[in-house]
């Protein structure tokens, strides 16, 4: 249905929670190296629980390898540094939702390389820094699924 991509994630429990989200929604998870942890870490396993075997997870050596693998797909990048709301996007099956590392977000050069309509944000109070990564992924994924009338989900 949708692809979720984490660019250089840093916090194991967030990745585990997102892995669990993928296992329960049918989304595919892409992890773009370098990771800030090992996938064998207890925190990833604990958050992902027994969902690791149920989630489709693909690792990419770097962003160039990820880009090559996603050729022909629309990649939406999420950032606090852009103005278009995620709810204004019209998601389609096969779209990729790209999220940056917890402490620094996606690189500015990456954001500038995409058309404005493919860079999205989740609205927050003006003085807020950011939402938790796994919460942000869940908000955006469920909007994309809602737009598809939750096809395939009970």
Secondary structure as the mmCIF struct_conf table of DSSP 4:
data_model
#
loop_
_struct_conf.conf_type_id
_struct_conf.id
_struct_conf.beg_label_comp_id
_struct_conf.beg_label_asym_id
_struct_conf.beg_label_seq_id
_struct_conf.end_label_comp_id
_struct_conf.end_label_asym_id
_struct_conf.end_label_seq_id
STRN STRN1 UNK A 3 UNK A 7
BEND BEND1 UNK A 8 UNK A 8
HELX_RH_AL_P HELX_RH_AL_P1 UNK A 12 UNK A 25
TURN_TY1_P TURN_TY1_P1 UNK A 26 UNK A 26
STRN STRN2 UNK A 28 UNK A 32
BEND BEND2 UNK A 33 UNK A 34
HELX_LH_PP_P HELX_LH_PP_P1 UNK A 35 UNK A 35
BEND BEND3 UNK A 36 UNK A 37
TURN_TY1_P TURN_TY1_P2 UNK A 39 UNK A 40
BEND BEND4 UNK A 41 UNK A 41
HELX_RH_AL_P HELX_RH_AL_P2 UNK A 42 UNK A 48
HELX_RH_3T_P HELX_RH_3T_P1 UNK A 49 UNK A 51
TURN_TY1_P TURN_TY1_P3 UNK A 52 UNK A 54
BEND BEND5 UNK A 55 UNK A 55
STRN STRN3 UNK A 56 UNK A 60
BEND BEND6 UNK A 61 UNK A 62
HELX_RH_AL_P HELX_RH_AL_P3 UNK A 63 UNK A 69
TURN_TY1_P TURN_TY1_P4 UNK A 70 UNK A 72
BEND BEND7 UNK A 73 UNK A 73
STRN STRN4 UNK A 75 UNK A 78
TURN_TY1_P TURN_TY1_P5 UNK A 80 UNK A 81
STRN STRN5 UNK A 85 UNK A 85
HELX_RH_3T_P HELX_RH_3T_P2 UNK A 86 UNK A 88
BEND BEND8 UNK A 89 UNK A 89
TURN_TY1_P TURN_TY1_P6 UNK A 93 UNK A 94
STRN STRN6 UNK A 96 UNK A 99
TURN_TY1_P TURN_TY1_P7 UNK A 102 UNK A 104
BEND BEND9 UNK A 106 UNK A 106
HELX_RH_AL_P HELX_RH_AL_P4 UNK A 108 UNK A 112
TURN_TY1_P TURN_TY1_P8 UNK A 113 UNK A 113
BEND BEND10 UNK A 114 UNK A 114
HELX_RH_3T_P HELX_RH_3T_P3 UNK A 116 UNK A 118
STRN STRN7 UNK A 119 UNK A 120
STRN STRN8 UNK A 121 UNK A 121
TURN_TY1_P TURN_TY1_P9 UNK A 126 UNK A 127
HELX_RH_AL_P HELX_RH_AL_P5 UNK A 133 UNK A 147
TURN_TY1_P TURN_TY1_P10 UNK A 148 UNK A 152
#
